[in-house]
Amino acid sequence: MWSFLLAGGILALDQLTKALVTATMTENQSLTVIGDLLKITFIQNPGAAFGLKIAPSTFHAVFSAVASVVIGYFIVTLPKKEYWPRIALAMILAGALGNLIDRLRIGEVIDFIQVGLSETLIWPIFNVADMGVSTGVVLLMLFFLVVGDTETSGGEPAP
């Protein structure tokens, strides 16, 4: 099924980029790509998204594993015509699996993409898996906003 191929491709890219970073950089090393806008900064994140430490790493691993099974189930059971939800779920699945692999392998998640506008105005450091989850969630929300509008108004888009 093409949804799982997409997830596999994103997962492979995630693991490849993490392997490159860990093989060529030391933890907390930072390489400037485009000024303060884009840096490659290698950190290991024991917490959840944005480094939030809301539970032990084991909890995050179990949550990711359960979420991956549930997402896989939805991908398989969605009607074939649901193209955009399948893309979104595949991206979320890849992200969940990418970070789960890190947690199982080293107990933490490898993050390395740092974006910002200055040295003090920066987004939390993230990785390709995080991009998959975030982009997938946004796509899924947009899909349901658009479909929800057409279904609640008798098939016509809401004004």
WODAHU-V846403 format. One record per residue. N is the residue number from 1. RES is the residue in three letters. PSI is psi in degrees with one decimal (none if undefined). D_LAST is the distance of its C-alpha to the last C-alpha in Angstrom with 1 decimal. Layout:
# WODAHU-V846403
N:RES:PSI:D_LAST / N:RES:PSI:D_LAST
This chain:
# WODAHU-V846403
1:MET:132.7:36.6 / 2:TRP:-28.5:34.8 / 3:SER:-40.2:32.8 / 4:PHE:-29.2:36.2 / 5:LEU:-42.2:37.4 / 6:LEU:-47.0:34.5 / 7:ALA:-42.3:35.3 / 8:GLY:-38.4:39.0 / 9:GLY:-44.9:38.4 / 10:ILE:-41.9:36.6 / 11:LEU:-43.8:39.3 / 12:ALA:-43.3:42.0 / 13:LEU:-41.2:40.6 / 14:ASP:-50.3:40.4 / 15:GLN:-35.5:43.9 / 16:LEU:-46.2:45.3 / 17:THR:-38.4:43.9 / 18:LYS:-39.9:45.3 / 19:ALA:-41.2:48.6 / 20:LEU:-43.8:48.8 / 21:VAL:-47.2:48.2 / 22:THR:-27.6:50.7 / 23:ALA:-24.4:53.3 / 24:THR:-7.5:53.2 / 25:MET:160.0:52.3 / 26:THR:155.9:53.7 / 27:GLU:138.6:51.6 / 28:ASN:2.6:50.2 / 29:GLN:143.9:50.9 / 30:SER:134.1:48.3 / 31:LEU:126.7:48.0 / 32:THR:128.8:46.0 / 33:VAL:-53.5:43.9 / 34:ILE:84.0:41.9 / 35:GLY:-136.2:43.2 / 36:ASP:-10.5:41.4 / 37:LEU:-40.8:38.2 / 38:LEU:122.9:39.4 / 39:LYS:154.9:42.5 / 40:ILE:111.0:43.9 / 41:THR:114.1:45.3 / 42:PHE:116.4:46.9 / 43:ILE:162.7:46.5 / 44:GLN:126.1:46.8 / 45:ASN:111.9:44.3 / 46:PRO:-12.4:45.5 / 47:GLY:-160.1:42.4 / 48:ALA:-158.7:38.8 / 49:ALA:141.3:35.9 / 50:PHE:20.8:36.7 / 51:GLY:12.1:40.3 / 52:LEU:128.4:39.5 / 53:LYS:80.2:42.5 / 54:ILE:-11.6:41.2 / 55:ALA:164.5:43.5 / 56:PRO:157.3:46.4 / 57:SER:-32.9:45.8 / 58:THR:-41.1:46.8 / 59:PHE:-46.3:43.7 / 60:HIS:-37.5:41.4 / 61:ALA:-46.4:43.3 / 62:VAL:-44.1:43.0 / 63:PHE:-45.2:39.3 / 64:SER:-40.1:38.7 / 65:ALA:-46.8:40.8 / 66:VAL:-44.3:39.1 / 67:ALA:-39.0:35.6 / 68:SER:-41.6:36.7 / 69:VAL:-45.3:37.9 / 70:VAL:-44.1:34.7 / 71:ILE:-42.7:32.6 / 72:GLY:-41.5:35.0 / 73:TYR:-46.2:34.7 / 74:PHE:-39.1:30.9 / 75:ILE:-43.9:31.2 / 76:VAL:-36.9:33.8 / 77:THR:-10.2:32.0 / 78:LEU:142.8:28.4 / 79:PRO:145.0:27.7 / 80:LYS:-28.2:28.7 / 81:LYS:-11.4:25.2 / 82:GLU:68.9:23.8 / 83:TYR:-53.2:24.6 / 84:TRP:-41.6:22.6 / 85:PRO:-34.6:23.6 / 86:ARG:-42.8:27.1 / 87:ILE:-47.7:27.2 / 88:ALA:-46.7:25.9 / 89:LEU:-35.7:28.5 / 90:ALA:-40.3:31.2 / 91:MET:-42.4:30.7 / 92:ILE:-42.6:30.8 / 93:LEU:-46.8:33.9 / 94:ALA:-43.5:35.6 / 95:GLY:-43.3:35.2 / 96:ALA:-43.4:36.4 / 97:LEU:-38.4:39.4 / 98:GLY:-45.8:40.2 / 99:ASN:-30.0:40.6 / 100:LEU:-42.7:42.3 / 101:ILE:-45.1:44.9 / 102:ASP:-46.9:45.7 / 103:ARG:-40.2:46.1 / 104:LEU:-34.8:48.4 / 105:ARG:-46.1:50.3 / 106:ILE:-1.5:50.8 / 107:GLY:-3.8:49.3 / 108:GLU:169.0:46.7 / 109:VAL:135.1:43.8 / 110:ILE:120.8:44.6 / 111:ASP:151.1:42.1 / 112:PHE:-10.0:42.6 / 113:ILE:120.2:39.5 / 114:GLN:121.6:39.3 / 115:VAL:149.6:36.8 / 116:GLY:178.5:36.8 / 117:LEU:-21.5:37.0 / 118:SER:179.8:40.5 / 119:GLU:-22.5:43.2 / 120:THR:-18.1:41.7 / 121:LEU:82.8:38.0 / 122:ILE:150.9:37.6 / 123:TRP:149.8:35.4 / 124:PRO:144.2:37.3 / 125:ILE:138.8:39.1 / 126:PHE:-172.0:37.6 / 127:ASN:-177.2:38.2 / 128:VAL:-38.1:36.7 / 129:ALA:-43.5:36.2 / 130:ASP:-38.2:34.2 / 131:MET:-39.1:32.0 / 132:GLY:-47.2:31.5 / 133:VAL:-49.9:30.5 / 134:SER:-46.7:28.2 / 135:THR:-41.0:26.4 / 136:GLY:-42.6:26.2 / 137:VAL:-43.7:24.7 / 138:VAL:-44.7:22.0 / 139:LEU:-43.4:21.3 / 140:LEU:-43.2:21.3 / 141:MET:-44.7:18.8 / 142:LEU:-42.3:16.4 / 143:PHE:-49.3:16.9 / 144:PHE:-29.3:16.3 / 145:LEU:-44.5:13.1 / 146:VAL:-48.6:11.7 / 147:VAL:-40.0:13.6 / 148:GLY:-38.3:12.9 / 149:ASP:-40.5:9.1 / 150:THR:-33.8:10.2 / 151:GLU:-33.2:13.1 / 152:THR:-10.6:11.8 / 153:SER:27.4:9.5 / 154:GLY:25.6:12.4 / 155:GLY:-13.2:12.1 / 156:GLU:140.5:8.9 / 157:PRO:143.5:6.4 / 158:ALA:147.3:3.8 / 159:PRO:none:0.0
